[in-house]
Each structure stands twice: as C-alpha cells, then as structure tokens.
Amino acid sequence: MSEPTMVAASEAAGDSATLRGLVDGFGHSPARALVAPAGLDVPVRGTVIHDPEEDPAPSPGGLLLLVGVNVLDVRASGVLRRAADLGFAAVVVKQRGRDVSALVEEARSCGVAVLAVADDTSWRDADAALSALLAAYGSGVPTGSTPAGGEELFALADDLAAVVGGSVAIEDLDQNIVAYSKVAGARIDAVRERGILQRRVPDVPEQRRQYRQVLAASGAVRFPAMGEELPRAAVAIRAGALPLGTLWAIEPEEGLTATAEKALVQAAKVAAPHLLRALNLPEAERRMRRDTLRAVLNNSGPSAEEAAELLGLRPGGEFCLAAFAPPALPGGVSADGPQGAAASALLTHMELVLVRHCAAHRAEATVAATSGAVYVLLPAMGQGAGRRFADAALATVRRAVGDGVCAAVTRPYADLGNPAVLRREADGVLRATARSGPNGPAATAEDVRHRILLDRLGDELERDPWLRLSAVDDLVAHDETQGTEYARTATAWLDAVGDVASAAARLQVHPNTLRHRLRRIRELFGVDLDDPDVRLVAWIELRRAAERARSVRPTAGPRPRA
C-alpha cells in the first residue's frame, strides 16, 4: 500500500449516521427511541460504554450505553444530565419491565435522546449491532469485535510488503505474530518462516535489546543482517503513548528506500486501531468487565443473571476460574509499608500481562486483580481446557515477573449463583499449591485436595482456639521458652508412622534419645500418643505450629535440649 493509499484507508468516511438511521436500522434495528427531544435527524458518531467509576470524556454525537444501570435509580438522571452536557446524542438503556416515564421526562428536559435495546440482547451484542449500523453509514468507532489477525491486518501486511519488497510481520507485545504478508517473491529468511509457522517470533538472543530499541524510538529502527536474519526495519505500533506491538519488514537487497520507510511508519498508525480492538478496547468496556468480576468475587456484585450477561457467559454454559498468585515477598507484607506497595505493583504488572495474553489467545476472558491474586474468568471452557490455558498463561507471567508465580483452575461451573464457593475453591487450590515448589504447573483441587483439607482444619482451629489440644499448645510454648525439641520430635515420629529408627535418623539422634523424649512428652504434657484420635489431632496441630514458626523470622535462642 502506498503512503497516499494508506492515508486514504485511515481517513475514509461516508455520510454521518443519525438516530433515525439507527432506529430504522434497514428494517432490523437493535434499538427503539423512547424520546428524542431534538428529533431523529441528530448525527451519531460512535458508542461509549458507561463507566460508573469515571466521568466520560466529551463525545459530541456519541451513544452512551448505560451498562448495569437501573433506570429507576436516581443516579440515572444524573448520568442523563451529564451526557447532555458532554454532547452525547443519546443514551441507551434496558427497561427490564420497569416504568421509564420519569427518566423520559428528565431526558426531555435536558435535551438528550433515550434509546432502548431489548432486555434479552447482551450489551456486547447491542454494542456490536449499533456499531455495525454506524459503520454501514461510514461513521462510528470500531468496538473490538474483530480479533487479532483479522483480514484488515493481513491486507495491510501484503500492501506494505509490496511497497517495501520484503516480508512483513505484525506482532503484539508478547511477540505473537498476529498478521503477516503473503506476497509472492517478497524477500524472506528462515527466521521469518519459522515465526509464521509457529505464529510466534523465534527466541533469538539479541531479541530483547532490539524490542527495547524499537519501542523506545519514535520512528523506524533498522537492524543489519545477523546470523540467519536478513536486514530488518521495525517500528512501534502505538495508540498515543500506549505501546500495542511492533511492525517488522525484511529489507530488499538494495536496502530500504525513503518512501518505503515512510510507508512503514504510516502502516504502524493504520495497524493501531486494529490492535486496540484485539485488546478488547475501548478501555471502559474492559474496566467494566474487570470491575464486575471483582465485585462478583467479593460477593458484592449485581445479580447472577446480570453479571453473567456483563461477563459474556451464556445461560447454562460452562465456565471456570483461573487464579494466579505472585511469589511471596521476603519478610511478609504490610499493606501500609513498602512491601505492601511492592505487592500491589507486582499484582498490577501480572494483571497487565494476563490482559495482553488473553487478548491474543482468549479474547472473551475477563481479568481482574484483587488484594492477593489475579483471576481470569474463562467462558465456555471446561477444566481440561482451562488447565491448558493456565499453563500457557503461567509461562508468560513467569517470563514477565520471574519464578514463584503459581496458578490454580477451578472445576467447571454453570452459573454465578454462589460466587463465594467459586472463589473459595480457587483460593484454596492456590494456597495449597504455593507449598508445592516455585515452578510447578497449574493445579486443580484434585491435585491438592489433601492439603486443602488440612488447611481448612487448621483454619477452624485458628478461628476457635478452644478446639485445640491445650497440651499441644503447652508443649510448643515449652519448646519456645526452654529450647527443647518436643514438638519436632513428636512430629518426626508421627511422620514416620511410629517407626522409631526412621524418626531418630531424621532427627539425627539415637533411638533411645527419641524414646526418652516421647516418654517426657507424656509425663510433662499428658499427650497420649497411643490414642489414635489424639495422635491425629496432635499431628495436625503440630504441623500447623511448624508452619507458623517457618513464617516467622528465626531468632537466636537456647541450644536444644534432650
């Protein structure tokens, strides 16, 4: 594509759409007008998702979709007035069988139209239908329905390759190849061929430095031939200051001309909105889904039916929840201290990495970070597919933030009626998995059910201390004050299922020393380890005590005594 052609492609527009065109909708309109104080010949430019957490930007001719807003809520009137002040052509609502006469009167008084979409139409589908009508009139802003690697990006790559004379690849920030040229005769090398086959850039040692250079530059960056790679030119793809990906072209034998370099820079500008759509922007929609998921997980969200609609869950369809926990920070975390700030920054980084990963591989997923983990809701996915997704995402997150990140995947669920159970399962698996080693695969409840059960029993003992064996508490306190090792001795013996020789070897003491300690445990604390019920409860409590001790920084103390 020549530079004038690309400019034309990026600036082409037809006559403006109007409210009348949306309501008529070529005979199949997604919306009907409840009131239009200025008539139906008002120009419309695009759709905006309402975000209750942020004031919308001025949007002359925009359609404000009041997602999740109850039309009877007094705040809805405030949104109407604000929409009128900011130049919106109309707001779009769902009546849900409610009386909207008060809202209509408010709209009439402030001069903004109100459109209604069918209650059984999801907001995602309503947005897509309205945007499709706007596009038919040559107006509006793309909404995110086109996935990465759509025909537009492939066509752009082909046109650029024809201008440059070499193979072209368009990549996201995770170095996935989302589109590439297929022009016959364009110069290409083995590295590019492998990347196209794998849809991912091959791992080359110089790669990270090259990407840093490209993303830091304002124009095209050229790289000489190196190993199997032919000379290349690359430019960052950005939306304003936000980096979205990179565009790479192999140079022809005679080198890159000034015209080809200008075309490369212009192509990156044309590619930006397509990558934005692949990232599920506009950003307000992603925030809406994120906030909905966070509210659901905190058991404070909208009704199960409304939450399912906002999150893209089909009625009766399966979904599962993946959860990712960051590596533990040394010395524990205080929310008010530097460690708390570090933990928050790490979770934010993980959330952004997972948002990008989902945009490339699972666009319908929703990502939300909470105080201790990042969750990914996976619609239309069972546990097996969810585990494969989580393993791939886990590898991506570990490359970005380092080792120690762990992941969990829940069983399939069919509704959001009991979100507390959903989150409790994910959190329980995460907690149990964190003790399995720093770099294990994603886990399910089936993998760590025994640890989850022990954790639950331990939590019950923490909640109701009167349930604990006071003798075990006395034993642990004696060790702390007197420097004895009765708790460690009893635990080793219980772990060895009563095998004195094995337990003694583990403790590196003589078997008679171990027998002597066991007798003293009975004499001093009255713990009857011959009783199987006492053995079981004592074992659980001793293991919990050992875990608590490991979480506290060790301090100097008396030498252990027999």
C-alpha positions as CSV (number, residue, x, y, z in Angstrom):
1,M,0.0,0.0,0.0
2,S,1.5,3.4,-1.0
3,E,1.5,6.2,1.5
4,P,-1.4,8.1,-0.1
5,T,-3.4,4.8,-0.2
6,M,-2.8,4.2,3.5
7,V,-3.8,7.7,4.4
8,A,-7.0,7.3,2.4
9,A,-7.7,4.0,4.1
10,S,-7.3,5.5,7.5
11,E,-9.3,8.7,6.8
12,A,-12.1,7.4,4.6
13,A,-15.6,8.2,5.9
14,G,-19.0,8.4,4.4
15,D,-22.1,10.5,5.4
16,S,-22.8,10.7,9.1
17,A,-25.3,8.3,10.6
18,T,-28.3,9.7,12.5
19,L,-30.6,8.5,15.2
20,R,-33.2,7.9,12.5
21,G,-30.8,5.6,10.7
22,L,-30.2,3.6,13.9
23,V,-33.9,3.4,14.8
24,D,-34.8,2.4,11.2
25,G,-31.8,0.0,11.1
26,F,-32.5,-1.1,7.5
27,G,-35.6,-2.8,8.9
28,H,-33.9,-4.6,11.7
29,S,-32.8,-2.0,14.3
30,P,-31.3,-3.1,17.6
31,A,-32.8,-0.1,19.3
32,R,-36.1,1.9,19.5
33,A,-36.5,5.5,20.6
34,L,-38.2,6.3,23.9
35,V,-37.7,10.0,23.5
36,A,-35.8,12.3,21.1
37,P,-36.2,16.0,22.1
38,A,-34.2,17.2,19.1
39,G,-35.8,14.8,16.7
40,L,-34.2,11.8,15.0
41,D,-32.0,13.6,12.5
42,V,-29.3,14.1,15.1
43,P,-25.8,13.0,13.8
44,V,-24.3,10.0,15.7
45,R,-20.5,9.3,15.7
46,G,-19.8,6.2,17.9
47,T,-20.6,4.2,21.0
48,V,-19.2,4.7,24.5
49,I,-19.5,2.2,27.4
50,H,-20.6,4.0,30.6
51,D,-18.1,3.5,33.4
52,P,-19.7,4.4,36.8
53,E,-16.2,5.0,38.2
54,E,-15.1,7.7,35.7
55,D,-16.6,10.8,34.2
56,P,-17.0,10.2,30.4
57,A,-15.0,12.4,28.1
58,P,-16.8,14.9,25.9
59,S,-18.3,13.0,23.0
60,P,-20.3,15.1,20.5
61,G,-22.7,12.8,18.7
62,G,-21.8,9.7,20.9
63,L,-24.1,7.0,22.1
64,L,-23.6,6.3,25.9
65,L,-24.5,2.7,26.7
66,L,-25.7,2.6,30.4
67,V,-24.4,-0.8,31.1
68,G,-25.6,-2.1,34.5
69,V,-27.6,1.0,35.3
70,N,-31.1,0.6,36.8
71,V,-33.4,3.0,35.0
72,L,-35.2,3.7,38.3
73,D,-32.0,4.6,40.1
74,V,-31.9,8.4,40.9
75,R,-28.3,8.3,39.7
76,A,-29.5,7.5,36.2
77,S,-31.0,11.0,35.9
78,G,-27.6,12.5,36.9
79,V,-25.9,10.4,34.1
80,L,-28.5,11.8,31.6
81,R,-27.8,15.4,32.5
82,R,-24.0,14.8,32.3
83,A,-24.4,13.1,28.9
84,A,-26.3,16.1,27.6
85,D,-23.6,18.5,28.9
86,L,-20.9,16.5,27.1
87,G,-22.7,16.5,23.8
88,F,-23.9,12.9,23.6
89,A,-26.6,12.3,21.0
90,A,-28.4,9.7,23.1
91,V,-28.1,7.3,26.0
92,V,-29.0,3.6,25.5
93,V,-30.8,1.7,28.3
94,K,-32.6,-1.6,29.0
95,Q,-36.0,-1.2,30.5
96,R,-36.2,-4.7,32.1
97,G,-40.0,-4.2,32.5
98,R,-39.6,-1.0,34.6
99,D,-41.5,2.2,34.2
100,V,-39.2,4.7,32.5
101,S,-41.6,7.7,32.4
102,A,-39.6,9.7,35.0
103,L,-36.3,9.0,33.0
104,V,-38.0,10.1,29.8
105,E,-39.2,13.3,31.3
106,E,-35.7,14.0,32.6
107,A,-34.2,13.3,29.2
108,R,-36.8,15.6,27.5
109,S,-35.9,18.4,30.0
110,C,-32.1,18.2,29.4
111,G,-32.4,17.6,25.6
112,V,-30.8,14.2,25.2
113,A,-32.5,11.2,23.4
114,V,-33.0,7.9,25.1
115,L,-32.9,4.6,23.1
116,A,-33.9,1.2,24.5
117,V,-32.5,-2.2,23.4
118,A,-34.2,-5.5,24.0
119,D,-33.7,-6.9,27.5
120,D,-32.6,-10.3,26.1
121,T,-29.9,-8.7,24.0
122,S,-26.5,-8.7,25.7
123,W,-24.7,-5.4,25.9
124,R,-21.8,-6.8,23.9
125,D,-24.3,-7.7,21.0
126,A,-26.1,-4.4,21.3
127,D,-22.8,-2.5,21.1
128,A,-21.7,-4.6,18.1
129,A,-25.1,-4.2,16.3
130,L,-25.2,-0.4,16.8
131,S,-21.5,-0.1,15.7
132,A,-22.2,-2.2,12.6
133,L,-25.0,0.2,11.6
134,L,-22.7,3.2,12.2
135,A,-20.0,1.5,10.1
136,A,-22.6,1.0,7.3
137,Y,-23.1,4.8,7.2
138,G,-19.3,5.3,7.3
139,S,-19.4,6.6,10.8
140,G,-18.5,5.3,14.3
141,V,-15.6,3.8,16.1
142,P,-14.6,0.1,15.9
143,T,-15.8,-1.7,19.0
144,G,-13.5,-4.7,19.5
145,S,-15.3,-7.4,17.7
146,T,-12.5,-8.0,15.2
147,P,-9.9,-10.4,16.6
148,A,-6.2,-10.0,16.3
149,G,-5.0,-11.2,12.9
150,G,-8.2,-10.0,11.1
151,E,-8.3,-9.7,7.3
152,E,-7.5,-5.9,7.6
153,L,-4.1,-6.6,9.2
154,F,-3.2,-9.3,6.7
155,A,-4.2,-7.0,3.8
156,L,-2.1,-4.2,5.4
157,A,0.9,-6.5,5.7
158,D,0.5,-7.5,2.0
159,D,0.3,-3.9,0.8
160,L,3.3,-2.9,2.8
161,A,5.3,-5.9,1.6
162,A,4.6,-4.8,-2.0
163,V,6.0,-1.3,-1.3
164,V,9.0,-2.4,0.8
165,G,9.9,-5.5,-1.2
166,G,10.4,-7.8,1.8
167,S,8.3,-10.0,4.1
168,V,6.2,-8.1,6.7
169,A,5.1,-9.3,10.2
170,I,2.8,-7.5,12.7
171,E,3.4,-8.6,16.3
172,D,1.7,-7.9,19.7
173,L,3.7,-7.1,22.8
174,D,4.1,-10.7,23.7
175,Q,5.8,-11.3,20.3
176,N,3.0,-13.3,18.8
177,I,2.7,-12.8,15.1
178,V,-0.9,-11.6,14.6
179,A,-0.6,-11.0,10.8
180,Y,2.0,-11.4,8.1
181,S,2.4,-10.8,4.4
182,K,1.8,-13.5,1.7
183,V,3.1,-11.6,-1.3
184,A,4.9,-13.9,-3.8
185,G,8.5,-13.0,-4.4
186,A,9.0,-10.8,-1.3
187,R,12.4,-11.3,0.3
188,I,12.1,-13.7,3.3
189,D,14.5,-15.6,5.6
190,A,14.3,-18.8,7.7
191,V,13.7,-17.0,10.9
192,R,10.6,-15.3,9.5
193,E,9.4,-18.6,8.0
194,R,9.6,-20.3,11.4
195,G,7.8,-17.4,13.1
196,I,4.9,-17.6,10.6
197,L,4.6,-21.3,11.0
198,Q,4.6,-21.0,14.8
199,R,2.7,-17.7,14.9
200,R,5.4,-16.5,17.4
201,V,8.8,-14.9,17.0
202,P,11.6,-17.5,17.4
203,D,13.7,-16.9,20.5
204,V,16.9,-15.0,19.4
205,P,19.4,-13.8,22.0
206,E,19.5,-10.2,20.6
207,Q,15.7,-10.0,20.6
208,R,15.1,-8.2,23.9
209,R,17.5,-5.4,23.1
210,Q,16.0,-5.0,19.6
211,Y,12.5,-4.7,21.0
212,R,13.6,-2.2,23.6
213,Q,15.1,-0.1,20.8
214,V,12.0,-0.3,18.7
215,L,9.6,0.6,21.5
216,A,11.7,3.5,22.6
217,A,12.1,5.0,19.2
218,S,9.7,7.5,17.6
219,G,10.3,6.3,14.0
220,A,11.7,3.3,12.2
221,V,14.7,1.4,13.5
222,R,16.9,-0.6,11.1
223,F,18.9,-3.7,12.1
224,P,21.8,-5.2,10.0
225,A,21.9,-8.8,9.0
226,M,22.8,-11.1,11.9
227,G,23.2,-14.9,11.7
228,E,20.1,-16.3,9.8
229,E,18.4,-13.0,9.9
230,L,18.4,-10.7,6.9
231,P,18.5,-6.9,7.5
232,R,15.2,-5.6,9.0
233,A,13.4,-2.4,9.7
234,A,10.9,-2.1,12.5
235,V,8.6,0.5,14.0
236,A,6.5,0.6,17.2
237,I,2.7,0.4,17.0
238,R,1.1,2.8,19.5
239,A,-2.2,4.4,20.4
240,G,-1.0,7.7,21.7
241,A,1.7,6.9,24.3
242,L,0.3,3.3,24.8
243,P,2.5,0.7,23.1
244,L,0.5,-2.1,21.4
245,G,3.0,-4.0,19.3
246,T,5.6,-3.8,16.6
247,L,5.7,-4.0,12.8
248,W,8.7,-5.6,11.1
249,A,9.8,-5.6,7.4
250,I,12.7,-7.5,5.9
251,E,14.7,-5.1,3.7
252,P,15.2,-5.9,0.0
253,E,18.7,-6.5,-1.4
254,E,19.0,-2.9,-2.5
255,G,18.1,-1.6,1.0
256,L,15.1,0.4,2.3
257,T,14.1,3.4,0.3
258,A,12.9,6.6,2.0
259,T,9.4,6.0,0.5
260,A,9.3,2.5,2.0
261,E,10.4,3.8,5.4
262,K,7.6,6.4,5.4
263,A,5.2,3.7,4.3
264,L,6.4,1.5,7.3
265,V,5.7,4.3,9.8
266,Q,2.3,5.1,8.2
267,A,1.3,1.4,8.3
268,A,2.0,1.3,12.0
269,K,-0.5,4.1,12.5
270,V,-3.1,2.2,10.5
271,A,-2.5,-1.0,12.4
272,A,-3.0,0.7,15.8
273,P,-6.8,0.6,15.9
274,H,-6.9,-3.0,14.8
275,L,-4.6,-4.0,17.7
276,L,-6.7,-1.8,20.0
277,R,-9.8,-3.9,19.0
278,A,-7.8,-7.1,19.6
279,L,-7.1,-5.8,23.2
280,N,-10.9,-5.5,23.8
281,L,-10.8,-1.8,23.9
282,P,-12.4,0.7,24.4
283,E,-10.8,0.6,27.8
284,A,-14.1,1.4,29.6
285,E,-15.6,-1.9,28.5
286,R,-12.6,-3.9,29.8
287,R,-12.8,-1.9,33.1
288,M,-16.5,-2.6,33.3
289,R,-15.9,-6.4,32.9
290,R,-13.0,-6.3,35.3
291,D,-14.9,-4.4,38.0
292,T,-17.9,-6.7,37.5
293,L,-15.7,-9.8,38.0
294,R,-14.0,-8.2,41.1
295,A,-17.4,-7.4,42.6
296,V,-18.7,-10.9,41.9
297,L,-15.6,-12.5,43.6
298,N,-16.1,-10.2,46.6
299,N,-19.8,-11.3,46.7
300,S,-21.0,-7.7,46.2
301,G,-21.8,-7.7,42.5
302,P,-25.1,-7.4,40.5
303,S,-27.5,-10.3,40.3
304,A,-26.1,-13.6,38.9
305,E,-28.1,-13.1,35.7
306,E,-26.9,-9.6,35.1
307,A,-23.3,-10.4,36.0
308,A,-23.3,-13.4,33.6
309,E,-24.5,-11.1,30.8
310,L,-21.9,-8.4,31.5
311,L,-19.2,-11.1,31.6
312,G,-20.2,-12.8,28.4
313,L,-21.4,-16.1,30.0
314,R,-24.1,-18.0,28.0
315,P,-27.1,-19.3,30.0
316,G,-26.3,-22.8,31.1
317,G,-22.8,-22.7,29.5
318,E,-19.8,-24.0,31.5
319,F,-17.0,-21.7,32.7
320,C,-14.1,-22.0,35.0
321,L,-12.0,-19.6,37.0
322,A,-8.2,-19.5,36.8
323,A,-6.2,-17.7,39.6
324,F,-2.6,-16.6,39.7
325,A,-0.7,-15.7,42.9
326,P,2.6,-13.8,42.9
327,P,5.7,-15.1,44.6
328,A,5.8,-14.4,48.4
329,L,7.8,-11.3,49.3
330,P,10.5,-11.8,51.9
331,G,9.7,-10.7,55.4
332,G,5.9,-10.7,54.9
333,V,3.7,-7.9,53.6
334,S,2.3,-4.9,55.4
335,A,-0.4,-3.0,53.4
336,D,1.0,0.3,54.7
337,G,4.7,-0.4,54.2
338,P,7.0,-0.6,51.2
339,Q,6.3,-4.4,50.9
340,G,2.6,-3.7,50.5
341,A,3.3,-1.2,47.7
342,A,5.7,-3.7,46.1
343,A,3.0,-6.5,46.3
344,S,0.4,-4.1,44.8
345,A,2.7,-3.2,41.9
346,L,3.5,-6.8,41.2
347,L,-0.2,-7.7,41.1
348,T,-0.8,-4.8,38.7
349,H,2.0,-6.0,36.5
350,M,0.7,-9.5,36.5
351,E,-2.8,-8.2,35.6
352,L,-1.5,-6.3,32.6
353,V,0.5,-9.3,31.4
354,L,-2.6,-11.5,31.6
355,V,-4.8,-8.9,29.9
356,R,-2.3,-9.0,26.9
357,H,-2.2,-12.8,27.0
358,C,-5.9,-13.1,26.9
359,A,-6.3,-10.5,24.1
360,A,-4.1,-12.7,22.0
361,H,-5.4,-16.2,23.0
362,R,-8.7,-15.9,24.7
363,A,-10.4,-12.6,23.9
364,E,-13.6,-13.4,25.7
365,A,-11.9,-13.9,29.1
366,T,-12.1,-11.3,31.8
367,V,-9.1,-10.4,34.0
368,A,-9.3,-8.9,37.5
369,A,-6.8,-8.4,40.3
370,T,-7.7,-8.4,44.0
371,S,-5.5,-7.9,47.0
372,G,-3.8,-11.2,46.8
373,A,-4.2,-12.7,43.3
374,V,-5.2,-12.1,39.7
375,Y,-8.3,-14.0,38.5
376,V,-9.2,-14.9,34.9
377,L,-12.8,-15.9,34.1
378,L,-12.9,-18.3,31.2
379,P,-16.3,-18.6,29.5
380,A,-17.2,-21.8,27.5
381,M,-14.3,-23.7,29.0
382,G,-14.1,-26.9,31.0
383,Q,-11.4,-27.8,33.5
384,G,-9.1,-29.5,30.9
385,A,-9.0,-26.6,28.5
386,G,-8.8,-24.2,31.5
387,R,-5.7,-26.0,32.8
388,R,-4.0,-25.8,29.3
389,F,-4.8,-22.1,29.2
390,A,-3.5,-21.6,32.7
391,D,-0.2,-23.4,32.0
392,A,0.4,-21.3,28.9
393,A,-0.5,-18.1,30.7
394,L,1.6,-19.1,33.7
395,A,4.7,-19.5,31.5
396,T,4.0,-16.0,30.1
397,V,3.6,-14.5,33.6
398,R,6.8,-16.1,34.8
399,R,8.7,-14.8,31.9
400,A,7.5,-11.3,32.8
401,V,7.8,-11.3,36.6
402,G,10.1,-14.2,37.5
403,D,9.8,-17.5,39.2
404,G,7.5,-18.3,42.1
405,V,4.2,-17.5,40.5
406,C,1.6,-20.3,41.0
407,A,-1.7,-20.9,39.3
408,A,-5.0,-22.7,40.0
409,V,-8.0,-23.7,37.9
410,T,-11.5,-24.5,39.4
411,R,-13.9,-27.2,38.3
412,P,-16.4,-26.2,35.6
413,Y,-19.4,-24.1,36.9
414,A,-22.7,-23.4,35.1
415,D,-23.9,-20.3,36.9
416,L,-22.7,-17.4,39.2
417,G,-25.3,-18.1,41.8
418,N,-22.7,-18.9,44.5
419,P,-19.6,-16.9,43.8
420,A,-18.2,-17.4,47.3
421,V,-17.8,-21.2,46.5
422,L,-16.1,-20.4,43.2
423,R,-13.6,-18.1,44.8
424,R,-13.1,-20.3,47.8
425,E,-12.1,-23.2,45.5
426,A,-9.6,-21.1,43.5
427,D,-8.1,-19.6,46.7
428,G,-7.9,-23.0,48.4
429,V,-6.0,-24.5,45.5
430,L,-3.7,-21.5,45.2
431,R,-2.9,-21.7,48.9
432,A,-2.1,-25.4,48.8
433,T,-0.1,-25.1,45.6
434,A,2.1,-22.4,46.9
435,R,3.8,-25.0,49.1
436,S,4.5,-27.4,46.2
437,G,7.5,-25.6,44.9
438,P,8.2,-22.4,43.0
439,N,7.7,-23.6,39.4
440,G,5.1,-26.3,39.3
441,P,2.2,-26.4,36.7
442,A,-1.2,-25.0,37.3
443,A,-3.1,-27.1,39.8
444,T,-6.7,-28.2,40.4
445,A,-8.5,-29.3,43.6
446,E,-7.9,-32.9,42.6
447,D,-4.2,-32.4,42.7
448,V,-4.0,-30.9,46.2
449,R,-7.3,-31.9,47.9
450,H,-5.5,-33.4,50.9
451,R,-3.6,-30.1,51.5
452,I,-6.8,-28.1,51.2
453,L,-8.5,-30.3,53.8
454,L,-5.6,-29.9,56.2
455,D,-5.7,-26.1,55.6
456,R,-9.4,-26.0,56.3
457,L,-8.9,-27.9,59.6
458,G,-6.1,-25.6,60.6
459,D,-8.2,-22.6,59.8
460,E,-11.0,-23.9,62.0
461,L,-8.5,-24.3,64.9
462,E,-7.4,-20.7,64.4
463,R,-11.0,-19.4,64.4
464,D,-11.9,-21.4,67.5
465,P,-8.8,-21.8,69.7
466,W,-10.8,-23.7,72.4
467,L,-10.9,-26.6,70.0
468,R,-7.1,-27.1,70.1
469,L,-5.5,-29.5,72.5
470,S,-4.2,-27.4,75.3
471,A,-1.4,-29.9,75.9
472,V,0.0,-29.4,72.4
473,D,-0.1,-25.6,73.0
474,D,1.8,-26.1,76.3
475,L,4.3,-28.4,74.5
476,V,5.0,-25.8,71.8
477,A,5.3,-23.0,74.3
478,H,7.8,-25.1,76.4
479,D,10.0,-25.5,73.3
480,E,10.0,-21.8,72.6
481,T,10.9,-20.8,76.2
482,Q,13.1,-23.7,77.2
483,G,14.8,-24.6,73.9
484,T,13.6,-28.2,73.9
485,E,12.6,-30.1,70.7
486,Y,9.5,-32.0,71.9
487,A,7.3,-30.7,69.0
488,R,9.9,-31.6,66.4
489,T,10.4,-35.0,68.0
490,A,6.7,-35.8,68.1
491,T,6.2,-34.6,64.5
492,A,9.1,-36.7,63.2
493,W,7.7,-39.8,65.0
494,L,4.2,-39.2,63.7
495,D,5.5,-38.6,60.1
496,A,7.4,-41.9,60.3
497,V,4.1,-43.6,61.4
498,G,5.6,-44.6,64.7
499,D,8.9,-46.0,63.3
500,V,11.4,-45.0,66.0
501,A,14.5,-45.8,63.9
502,S,13.4,-43.7,60.9
503,A,12.3,-40.8,63.1
504,A,15.6,-40.9,65.0
505,A,17.6,-40.9,61.8
506,R,15.6,-37.9,60.5
507,L,16.3,-36.0,63.7
508,Q,20.0,-37.3,63.8
509,V,19.6,-38.6,67.4
510,H,19.9,-42.0,69.0
511,P,16.7,-44.1,69.0
512,N,16.9,-44.2,72.8
513,T,17.0,-40.4,72.9
514,L,13.8,-40.3,70.8
515,R,12.1,-42.8,73.1
516,H,13.1,-40.8,76.2
517,R,11.6,-37.6,74.6
518,L,8.3,-39.4,73.8
519,R,8.1,-40.5,77.5
520,R,8.8,-37.0,78.7
521,I,6.0,-35.6,76.3
522,R,3.5,-37.9,78.1
523,E,4.9,-37.1,81.6
524,L,5.1,-33.3,81.2
525,F,2.1,-32.5,79.0
526,G,-0.2,-35.5,79.2
527,V,-0.3,-36.1,75.5
528,D,-1.4,-39.7,75.0
529,L,0.2,-40.6,71.6
530,D,-1.1,-44.2,72.0
531,D,-4.6,-43.0,71.4
532,P,-5.2,-42.8,67.6
533,D,-7.6,-39.9,67.8
534,V,-5.2,-37.9,69.9
535,R,-2.4,-38.8,67.5
536,L,-4.4,-37.5,64.5
537,V,-5.3,-34.2,66.2
538,A,-1.9,-33.7,67.7
539,W,-0.3,-34.3,64.3
540,I,-2.5,-31.7,62.6
541,E,-1.8,-29.1,65.3
542,L,1.9,-29.8,65.4
543,R,2.1,-29.3,61.6
544,R,0.2,-26.0,61.9
545,A,2.6,-24.9,64.6
546,A,5.6,-25.7,62.4
547,E,4.1,-23.7,59.5
548,R,3.6,-20.7,61.7
549,A,7.2,-21.0,63.0
550,R,8.5,-21.1,59.5
551,S,6.7,-17.9,58.6
552,V,8.4,-16.0,61.4
553,R,12.0,-14.8,61.0
554,P,14.1,-17.1,63.2
555,T,15.8,-15.5,66.2
556,A,18.7,-16.7,68.4
557,G,17.7,-18.9,71.4
558,P,19.0,-21.5,73.8
559,R,20.5,-24.7,72.4
560,P,18.1,-27.6,72.0
561,R,18.0,-30.0,75.0
562,A,17.0,-33.6,75.1
